[in-house]
Amino acid sequence: MCEFMETKELAYFVTYAAIVLLKMVVMSPITGYNRMTRNVFANAEDAAAHMKGPDKKVTLNDPVVERVRRCHLNDLENIVPFFGLGLLYALFSGASISTLLWHYRIFTVSRLLHTIVYLNAIRQPARALCFFTGFAVNVSMGVQILMNNFYL
């Protein structure tokens, strides 16, 4: 283990951050796969390179590709804050290992379920529940960090 991860808090953060960041990275190939299999390209040079015939046109509104892209954007809106808040939570919250772990686990599971629900168009409120669960974890960590480290 590297010197930076001398505490369990940081080791747990690194583990769960890696899981959600890897999940977010996987969204790019999923988008690419859907673009290729559906002949849906956002740039003229991509359409020209991959399509044959006169239908070589840019398409920006394919419902399947756009669903994957929206899921990926939602990851950016939630996983990036988790990365910062989760690190600060490990370093400065004063939370017990158990509390810290449950925050990280709940966030990670909520994001994995959010992706499954979003990509499979499972009816609401499933996606909203997954989103707000992860959102609540981020808010909880942020509030606890501020409560234990509020200096003005």
C-alpha positions as CSV (number, residue, x, y, z in Angstrom):
1,M,0.0,0.0,0.0
2,C,1.4,3.5,-0.8
3,E,2.2,6.0,1.9
4,F,-0.8,8.1,1.0
5,M,-3.2,5.3,2.0
6,E,-1.9,4.8,5.5
7,T,-5.4,5.1,6.9
8,K,-8.4,2.8,6.4
9,E,-10.5,5.8,5.5
10,L,-8.4,6.6,2.5
11,A,-8.0,3.0,1.4
12,Y,-11.8,2.6,1.4
13,F,-12.2,5.9,-0.5
14,V,-9.8,4.8,-3.1
15,T,-11.6,1.5,-3.6
16,Y,-15.1,3.0,-4.0
17,A,-13.9,6.0,-6.0
18,A,-12.2,3.5,-8.4
19,I,-15.4,1.5,-8.8
20,V,-17.6,4.5,-9.7
21,L,-14.9,6.1,-11.9
22,L,-14.5,2.9,-13.8
23,K,-18.3,2.6,-14.2
24,M,-18.2,6.1,-15.6
25,V,-15.4,5.3,-18.0
26,V,-17.3,2.3,-19.3
27,M,-20.1,4.5,-20.5
28,S,-17.9,5.8,-23.4
29,P,-17.5,2.4,-25.1
30,I,-21.2,1.8,-24.5
31,T,-22.0,5.0,-26.3
32,G,-19.5,4.1,-29.1
33,Y,-21.0,0.6,-29.4
34,N,-24.5,2.1,-29.8
35,R,-23.3,4.6,-32.3
36,M,-21.6,2.0,-34.5
37,T,-24.4,-0.6,-34.3
38,R,-27.1,2.0,-35.1
39,N,-25.0,4.0,-37.6
40,V,-25.5,7.2,-35.6
41,F,-22.6,9.6,-35.8
42,A,-22.3,13.1,-34.3
43,N,-19.6,14.2,-36.7
44,A,-19.6,14.3,-40.5
45,E,-16.1,12.7,-40.7
46,D,-17.2,9.8,-38.5
47,A,-20.3,9.2,-40.7
48,A,-18.2,9.4,-43.8
49,A,-15.7,6.9,-42.4
50,H,-18.2,4.3,-41.1
51,M,-21.2,4.5,-43.4
52,K,-21.7,3.6,-47.0
53,G,-24.1,5.1,-49.5
54,P,-25.9,8.4,-49.6
55,D,-27.2,8.2,-45.9
56,K,-23.9,9.6,-44.6
57,K,-25.3,12.2,-42.4
58,V,-24.9,13.5,-38.9
59,T,-27.6,12.3,-36.4
60,L,-27.9,14.0,-33.0
61,N,-31.2,12.7,-31.9
62,D,-31.1,8.9,-31.8
63,P,-33.1,7.9,-28.7
64,V,-30.9,5.0,-27.7
65,V,-27.6,6.9,-28.1
66,E,-29.0,9.9,-26.4
67,R,-30.2,7.8,-23.5
68,V,-26.7,6.4,-23.0
69,R,-25.3,10.0,-23.3
70,R,-27.7,11.4,-20.7
71,C,-26.8,8.6,-18.3
72,H,-23.1,9.4,-18.8
73,L,-23.8,13.1,-18.2
74,N,-25.7,12.2,-15.0
75,D,-22.6,10.3,-13.9
76,L,-20.5,13.4,-14.4
77,E,-22.9,15.5,-12.4
78,N,-22.8,13.0,-9.4
79,I,-19.6,11.1,-9.5
80,V,-17.3,14.1,-9.8
81,P,-18.8,15.7,-6.7
82,F,-18.5,12.3,-4.9
83,F,-14.8,12.2,-5.7
84,G,-14.2,15.5,-4.0
85,L,-16.6,15.1,-1.2
86,G,-15.6,11.5,-0.5
87,L,-12.0,12.4,-0.3
88,L,-12.7,15.3,2.1
89,Y,-15.0,13.0,4.1
90,A,-12.2,10.4,4.5
91,L,-9.8,13.1,5.6
92,F,-11.9,15.6,7.6
93,S,-15.3,14.3,8.6
94,G,-14.3,12.5,11.8
95,A,-16.9,9.8,10.9
96,S,-16.5,6.3,12.1
97,I,-15.2,3.7,9.7
98,S,-18.7,2.1,9.6
99,T,-20.4,5.4,8.8
100,L,-17.9,6.2,6.1
101,L,-18.2,2.8,4.5
102,W,-22.0,2.9,4.4
103,H,-21.8,6.3,2.7
104,Y,-19.4,5.0,0.1
105,R,-21.3,1.7,-0.4
106,I,-24.7,3.3,-0.7
107,F,-23.4,5.9,-3.2
108,T,-21.7,3.2,-5.3
109,V,-24.7,0.9,-5.4
110,S,-27.0,3.8,-6.2
111,R,-24.9,4.8,-9.2
112,L,-24.6,1.2,-10.5
113,L,-28.4,0.8,-10.1
114,H,-29.0,4.2,-11.7
115,T,-27.1,3.1,-14.8
116,I,-29.0,-0.2,-15.0
117,V,-32.4,1.5,-14.6
118,Y,-31.5,4.3,-17.0
119,L,-30.2,2.2,-19.8
120,N,-33.0,-0.3,-19.6
121,A,-35.7,2.5,-19.4
122,I,-37.2,1.1,-16.3
123,R,-40.2,3.2,-15.3
124,Q,-40.1,5.9,-12.7
125,P,-39.7,6.3,-9.8
126,A,-36.8,3.8,-10.0
127,R,-34.3,6.1,-11.7
128,A,-35.3,9.1,-9.4
129,L,-34.8,6.9,-6.3
130,C,-31.4,5.8,-7.4
131,F,-30.4,9.4,-8.3
132,F,-31.7,11.0,-5.1
133,T,-30.1,8.3,-3.0
134,G,-26.6,9.1,-4.4
135,F,-27.4,12.8,-4.2
136,A,-28.4,12.5,-0.5
137,V,-25.1,10.7,0.3
138,N,-23.2,13.6,-1.3
139,V,-25.2,16.1,0.7
140,S,-24.7,14.1,3.9
141,M,-21.0,14.0,3.4
142,G,-20.8,17.7,2.6
143,V,-22.8,18.7,5.6
144,Q,-20.8,16.5,8.0
145,I,-17.5,17.9,6.6
146,L,-18.7,21.4,7.2
147,M,-20.1,20.6,10.7
148,N,-16.8,19.3,11.8
149,N,-14.6,21.8,10.0
150,F,-16.4,25.1,9.8
151,Y,-13.9,28.0,10.1
152,L,-14.6,31.6,9.0
